Amino acid sequence: MQQQPYVQIEQQSGVATLSLVNPPMNVVCGPLTRELYAALRALESDPQVRALVITGAGDRAFCAGSDINEMQDMLLPGQVLEKKLVFQNKVFEFLRAFPKPTVALLNGYTFGGGLEIAACCDFIIATSTSKLGLPEVKLGVFPSSGGTFRIARRIGMARTKELVFLGEPVNGAAALAWGLVDQLAEPEVLRQTAFDLAARLAAMPSASISSAKALINDCYDKSDAELISQSLLASDRVFCSPDAHEGMRAFIRKQPPRFS
């Protein structure tokens, strides 16, 4: 049984890098999900963390899906919900709604639950040779933690049905063309590319980013009237923030802003 933590965190220049650690393929299991939730809650409340990168330990996989051996004990009615899916969906939704900007760094195979984690992030960076897929149908099940609807919001229903119904992976180049990933980088600079993006995001005004993120995330689920009301409340708060004063002062003085 694994003794080391399933989640490791490093912090630098306002960016936290969270690594999923379950070698060799960093698969999702109960302990990893619980540690991921605890880590996300701690990072959410840490004022020193302004952006988050999520990746997998090693260079073989971001996360190659769920632990099949663990799931074999969940094949009776209600067991997979009680033992896995209810809590896992709660954790993944917490990541999707995380108030700070998030970047998924896909350093290898990204299948099943791994792709569902990545789809909760604001930005996804991969390499041209990365492999991404939702192969659950080949196990007689289907993606049950957001892989159907969150992926569809990124790439549309037709492409999502292709991924889900056939269970075949796509490489990073195809994923970029589909809109499944946002950027490709060469393997030797992948981590630096993700960190550089996160550092740029960390330098932005946090209240502005979190307010805009919440509105964008809700754009398919709420009416225009609801979104306008939400936007007005957020605007009143953000316009009174120190960062708004700093941003406008710096613009008038033709200086770069220094956000808190």
N, C-alpha and C positions, 0 to 999 in steps of 0.2 A: 504493500500500500504506500502511496506517495506520502512522504513526510514533509517535503518543502512546500511553501505556499503555492497555491494555484494561480495567484495573481501577484505580480511584482510591479512596483511603481518607482519611477525616477522623476525628479523635478529639476528643471533648468529654465531660467529666464521666463518664468510665468507659465511654462508648458509642463504638464504632467504627461509622462509616457507610461501607459498601463499595458503590461505584457501578460497575455494568457499563457500559463505554464502548465502543460499537461503532456509531456513528451510521450511519443515522438511527434504526434500530429495535433496536439493541443485541443483534443476533442472536449466537447461540453459534457460535464457530469454534474451531479448535484453539488458536491463541494465547491467546484469551480464557480457555479452559478451563485452560490451563497457568498463566496469571497468577492465576486465581481460586484454584487449588490452593495456589500459593506464598503468596498473601495469607492464606488461611485458616490455613495452618500457622504463619505468623508471628503472626497474631492469637491463635491458640490458646495460644501460649507467652508472650504479652505480659501481664504481671500488671496493667498499667494498663487493660487491656480487660476489662470484666466483662459486656458485652452487645453484640450485633451487630445492626445494621440493614443489610439488603441492598436496594438499589433500582437503578433504571436511570437513566443520565444523561439529562438533558433532561426533557420533559414528554409525549412521544409514546408511549413504551413502557417498560415494565419490561424485557421481553425478548420479542421476537416469534418465538422459535423458533430453529431452526438455520439456518446459512448454506447455502442450497440449492445455490449455485454450487460450494461446497466439496464437498458430498455427491455431486454428479454424478460425481466422480472416485472414488467408492467403490462402484460397482455390480457389481463382480466378487466371486466367493466369497471370504469372509474379509477383504476390504478394509475394510468398515465397522467390523468389530470391531477390526482392527489400527490403523486410522487415527483412530478416533473413539470407539466405544462402550465398549470395555474401560476406557480411562482416564477417560472421561466418567462412567461409573458409579462408578468409584472416587472421583472428586472429589465427586459428588453424595452418595454415602454418607458421605464424610468430613464434609460439611456437616450431614447428618441427625444424625450422632453427635457433632457439635461440642459440647464440654462446657459451653459458655456459652450462655445463652438467645439465641435468634435471632428476628428480626422481618423478614418480607418486606413491603416497602412497594411496592405495585403502582401505579405512577404512569402507567398507560396500558395499552396492549395487552400481554397476557401469554398467549402461545401456546406450545404444544409444549414445547421444552426450557426455556422461561422458566417455564411452570407447573410443570414438574418440579423446577426449582430452588426455587420458592416452596413446593412441597409438602414439601421437606426442612426447612423452617423451623418453629419452634415456634408462631409466630403469623403470620397473614396479614392485612394491612390494605389495603383498596382504597377506591375511590369507587363511588357507585351507577352511574356510567357506564363504569367499567372494563370491558374485554372480556377474558374468560378462555376458553381453549379448547385442545383437543387435536386439531388439524386434520390430523395426519399421514396419516390414511386417505385423504385427498384427493390425496396424493402417491403412493399405492400402498404405503405403509409403515405403521408403527404406533409409538406412543410407546415407546421402547426404553431409557429411562433412569429408570424408576420411575413413569412416568405411569399405568401400569396398576395396580400394587399399592399405591403410596403414596396415590394419589388415592382408591382404593377403601377404604382404611383411614379416610379422612376422611369420605367421603360414601356409602359402601356400593357394592355391585356394580351395582345397577340404574342409578343415576345415572352411574356411571363408564362403563358400557356405552353409555349415551346420548351422553356426551361423546366417547368413542372411536369408536364405530361410525358415528355421523352426522357427526362432525367439525365441528359447529356451535358457535359461541361462545355464552356466556351473559354477561349483564351483572352488575355487582357486586351488585345487589339480589337477583337469582336465586341468585348464588353464596353470598350470606349465608344465604338461606333454606335452601339445600342443606347448609350447613356447610362449603362449600369455602373461604370466607374467614371470619375471626373478628370483623371489625369494619369498618364503613364510616365514612368521614369526608368532609367536603366538600373539594374539590380544593385550596382555598386554605389549609386547615389540615391536609392529609394528612401532610406531612412532620413537622410539629410533633406531631401525634397519635402517629405512629410513634416519634418520639424520646422523647416523654413516657413511653410504655409501656416502651421500652428503658431509660430512666433509672430507672424504678421497679424494673425487674428487676435493674439494675446495683447497686441499693442493698441487694439481698437477700444473704444469706450464700452465697457462691459454692459451697462444698462441699455445702451442702444442695441447692442448685439442680442441680448437676451429678449428684449421686447420684440424686435423684428423677427427673431427666430420663432417665437411663440405664434406670431401672426402668420408667418409663412407655413408653419407646421399645421395650423388650423384651417388653411385656406380651402381645403376640399371638404371639410366637415361642418363648417358653419356658414350661415347666410351672410350676405354682404352687410346687412343691418347689424348682425351680431359682431362681425369683424370691425365695422366702423366704431361701434361702441367700445370694443376692446382696444382699438387703436387710439381712440380719444383719451381713454383712461391712462394708457401707457404714455402717450405724448405729454400729458399734463405732468406726469411724474418725471419723465426724462428731461423735459425742457427746464425743470427746476434743479437738475443735477449739476454738480461741479464740472462734470465733463462737458456739458452743454455750454457753460460759461467759458470754459477753457477753449473749446473748439471755435467758438465765435470770436473770442478775444484774439486767438492766434491767427484766424483768417484776416481780421481787420488789420492786424499788425504785420501781416505777411510773414508769419513765423510758423514753424511746424508745431502742432499741438503736442502737449505732454499730458496724456490722459492718466487719471489716477487708477 
